[in-house]
Amino acid sequence: MNSGPSTENRHRVVIIGSGFGGLAAARALEKADVDVTLVARTGHHLFQPLLYQVATGILSVGEIAPSTRLVLRDQKNVTVALGEVDQIDVTARTVHATAGHVDFELEYDSLIVAAGANQSYFGNDHFEHWAPGMKSIDDALELRSRIMGCFEQAEVTDDEEERRRLLTFVVVGAGPTGVEMAGQIAELARRTLKHSFRRIDPARARVILVDAAPAVLPPFGNRLGNAARARLEEIGVEIQLNAMVTDVDYYGIEVKDPDGSRRRIDATCKIWSAGVQASPLGRMLAEQTGAEVDRAGRVLVNKDLSLPGRPEIFVIGDMINLDNLPGVSPVAIQGGKYVAKQIAREVATGRSPAARRPFKYFDKGSMATVSRYSAVAKIGPFQLQGFIAWVLWLLVHLAFLIGFRNRVITLLSWGLHMGDHRSHLNSTARWAYGRQALARAEQSAERETDRATADRDTDRAPAD
Ligand SMILES: Cc1cc2nc3c(=O)[nH]c(=O)nc-3n(C[C@H](O)[C@H](O)[C@H](O)COP(=O)(O)OP(=O)(O)OC[C@H]3O[C@@H](n4cnc5c(N)ncnc54)[C@H](O)[C@@H]3O)c2cc1C
């Protein structure tokens, strides 16, 4: 595949990623005299801030993940390609990707890398098996199935100890995602599922929010952090701070307290929201360009979001380390628009990249929901909490959702949720156990390969 339906040697822009940064860049290039190819490993644009609502049955996948192809259908200078990028050659100016069993290569004149970040387990990748994070649609559906599966199993088991374990939900990480997740599981148990089981009382479920840090929502400051904590406790979430997770297994987690002592929390359902690691494409670019990467794999970019000695390559969004910018969607969106503007201007006027003005981030504030009707918001010097912050959160998220239809349906789903209804609590065994099944299949394939290698070596061994 070549880069797009190239017209008369037009400038070719390749964008990696259809998230906030990639999509913003593609849209901002609409009027530019360029051919754009947007390649991403998923066919949708994912609105990650509302993933937790899919994981807890409030919203459906379609509402937060519209097809990128349809979103960009009317933008004639964009070609959308589904593909997992595994190689970037900065000298040849090519990007290599695979879509299923098909390999293809894209040539570029300008490259925008917006591949985002993955969950980080701080070197303990095996934790992921028992405590999935929440970064993708797969994650949200798996978590929803695991959460619902725990209530279902608790209803039918006669083993009291197992029932307690099934009705204990641990969320690791008291940042916005952890707070939102813990709050929603508590509300699901105490409100939505009320009276719907016969042998268990879902309201007796324990929801525990664990963090190694001493505060809830540290970036929001003490006042809002304490407000969020108080609200969570009010709806029944247990908060355990200064508790570092040292191990995770099928039956629960082990935590280390400040005095060095270790203890277990038995819980079948564990959810990880404790850290992020930038896409490995950042490291790949750094190795070829001499750029530095930080411990989280983020690339230290130039002030114009380009790489050292490579003004034609931009890195944006969650993959960058610049001026302590946070890993939030406005940084990615503004970065995408900024780099699109530089490319469009340079293509139109022939201006040198040396004349670029630095990227300036405009911080519009941050917000997180805690429960129904309750959120916290920090906007410049203003700190809001409770119902007002929640209304603000609602309006902002509606405004940023892609598509009029999605906004209407989301509003409808939120309306139903206010009456304690959740329309999307369906779960399947494949969602719940797919990850374990894949891991088992991989292990048995590895064992098969080892056995075949050993057999071949035995056949080749010289006879005594
Ligand atoms: C659960 C959750 C809640 C959040 N809540 C908020 C919030 O309330 N407010 C806020 O501002 N921010 C929030 N964020 C952060 C925000 O979503 C990110 O900062 C933002 O998505 C970053 O945009 P991005 O374009 O850099 O990456 P992403 O939006 O993550 O997009 C990355 C894209 O790259 C693609 N990709 C990755 N690797 C490859 C590859 N090798 N080949 C091809 N394609 C690839 C992915 O498929 C995806 O399309 C939240 C994040 C999460 C996970």
The ligand as an SDF file (V2000), in Angstrom:
LIG
                    3D

 53 58  0  0  0  0  0  0  0  0999 V2000
   -9.5090    5.2930   31.5330 C   0  0  0  0  0  0  0  0  0  0  0  0
   -8.9700    6.6350   31.1240 C   0  0  0  0  0  0  0  0  0  0  0  0
   -9.6120    7.7980   31.5360 C   0  0  0  0  0  0  0  0  0  0  0  0
   -9.1390    9.0410   31.1480 C   0  0  0  0  0  0  0  0  0  0  0  0
   -9.8000   10.1660   31.5590 N   0  0  0  0  0  0  0  0  0  0  0  0
   -9.3950   11.3710   31.1060 C   0  0  0  0  0  0  0  0  0  0  0  0
  -10.1340   12.5430   31.4290 C   0  0  0  0  0  0  0  0  0  0  0  0
  -11.1290   12.4850   32.1510 O   0  0  0  0  0  0  0  0  0  0  0  0
   -9.7080   13.7290   30.9170 N   0  0  0  0  0  0  0  0  0  0  0  0
   -8.6130   13.8150   30.1060 C   0  0  0  0  0  0  0  0  0  0  0  0
   -8.2890   14.8930   29.6330 O   0  0  0  0  0  0  0  0  0  0  0  0
   -7.8860   12.7310   29.8110 N   0  0  0  0  0  0  0  0  0  0  0  0
   -8.2470   11.5110   30.2760 C   0  0  0  0  0  0  0  0  0  0  0  0
   -7.5250   10.3970   29.9590 N   0  0  0  0  0  0  0  0  0  0  0  0
   -6.2770   10.5470   29.1930 C   0  0  0  0  0  0  0  0  0  0  0  0
   -6.5420   10.7370   27.7160 C   0  0  0  0  0  0  0  0  0  0  0  0
   -7.4420    9.7520   27.2560 O   0  0  0  0  0  0  0  0  0  0  0  0
   -5.2190   10.6590   26.9820 C   0  0  0  0  0  0  0  0  0  0  0  0
   -4.3860   11.6800   27.4630 O   0  0  0  0  0  0  0  0  0  0  0  0
   -5.3940   10.7960   25.4880 C   0  0  0  0  0  0  0  0  0  0  0  0
   -6.1590    9.7250   24.9830 O   0  0  0  0  0  0  0  0  0  0  0  0
   -4.0490   10.8420   24.7840 C   0  0  0  0  0  0  0  0  0  0  0  0
   -4.2590   10.9760   23.4180 O   0  0  0  0  0  0  0  0  0  0  0  0
   -3.2090   10.3490   22.3900 P   0  0  0  0  0  0  0  0  0  0  0  0
   -3.6710   10.7290   21.0350 O   0  0  0  0  0  0  0  0  0  0  0  0
   -1.8340   10.6740   22.8040 O   0  0  0  0  0  0  0  0  0  0  0  0
   -3.3440    8.7610   22.5960 O   0  0  0  0  0  0  0  0  0  0  0  0
   -4.6130    7.8430   22.5010 P   0  0  0  0  0  0  0  0  0  0  0  0
   -5.8640    8.6100   22.5590 O   0  0  0  0  0  0  0  0  0  0  0  0
   -4.3930    6.7680   23.5100 O   0  0  0  0  0  0  0  0  0  0  0  0
   -4.5030    7.2120   21.0470 O   0  0  0  0  0  0  0  0  0  0  0  0
   -3.4760    6.3380   20.6970 C   0  0  0  0  0  0  0  0  0  0  0  0
   -3.8000    5.7690   19.3300 C   0  0  0  0  0  0  0  0  0  0  0  0
   -2.6740    5.0970   18.8210 O   0  0  0  0  0  0  0  0  0  0  0  0
   -3.0420    3.8100   18.3430 C   0  0  0  0  0  0  0  0  0  0  0  0
   -1.8430    2.9760   18.4360 N   0  0  0  0  0  0  0  0  0  0  0  0
   -1.1040    2.6810   19.5260 C   0  0  0  0  0  0  0  0  0  0  0  0
   -0.0370    1.9320   19.1800 N   0  0  0  0  0  0  0  0  0  0  0  0
   -0.1260    1.7460   17.8510 C   0  0  0  0  0  0  0  0  0  0  0  0
    0.6690    1.0420   16.9060 C   0  0  0  0  0  0  0  0  0  0  0  0
    1.7860    0.3960   17.2490 N   0  0  0  0  0  0  0  0  0  0  0  0
    0.2800    1.0400   15.6080 N   0  0  0  0  0  0  0  0  0  0  0  0
   -0.8460    1.6850   15.2280 C   0  0  0  0  0  0  0  0  0  0  0  0
   -1.6280    2.3760   16.0830 N   0  0  0  0  0  0  0  0  0  0  0  0
   -1.2630    2.4070   17.3700 C   0  0  0  0  0  0  0  0  0  0  0  0
   -4.1960    3.4170   19.2430 C   0  0  0  0  0  0  0  0  0  0  0  0
   -4.9720    2.4080   18.6390 O   0  0  0  0  0  0  0  0  0  0  0  0
   -4.9230    4.7490   19.3460 C   0  0  0  0  0  0  0  0  0  0  0  0
   -5.7100    4.9360   18.2050 O   0  0  0  0  0  0  0  0  0  0  0  0
   -7.9750    9.1320   30.3370 C   0  0  0  0  0  0  0  0  0  0  0  0
   -7.3240    7.9660   29.9360 C   0  0  0  0  0  0  0  0  0  0  0  0
   -7.8190    6.7280   30.3210 C   0  0  0  0  0  0  0  0  0  0  0  0
   -7.1220    5.4620   29.8730 C   0  0  0  0  0  0  0  0  0  0  0  0
  1  2  1  0
  2  3  1  0
  2 52  2  0
  3  4  2  0
  4  5  1  0
  4 50  1  0
  5  6  2  0
  6  7  1  0
  6 13  1  0
  7  8  2  0
  7  9  1  0
  9 10  1  0
 10 11  2  0
 10 12  1  0
 12 13  2  0
 13 14  1  0
 14 15  1  0
 14 50  1  0
 15 16  1  0
 16 17  1  0
 16 18  1  0
 18 19  1  0
 18 20  1  0
 20 21  1  0
 20 22  1  0
 22 23  1  0
 23 24  1  0
 24 25  2  0
 24 26  1  0
 24 27  1  0
 27 28  1  0
 28 29  2  0
 28 30  1  0
 28 31  1  0
 31 32  1  0
 32 33  1  0
 33 34  1  0
 33 48  1  0
 34 35  1  0
 35 36  1  0
 35 46  1  0
 36 37  1  0
 36 45  1  0
 37 38  2  0
 38 39  1  0
 39 40  1  0
 39 45  2  0
 40 41  1  0
 40 42  2  0
 42 43  1  0
 43 44  2  0
 44 45  1  0
 46 47  1  0
 46 48  1  0
 48 49  1  0
 50 51  2  0
 51 52  1  0
 52 53  1  0
M  END
$$$$
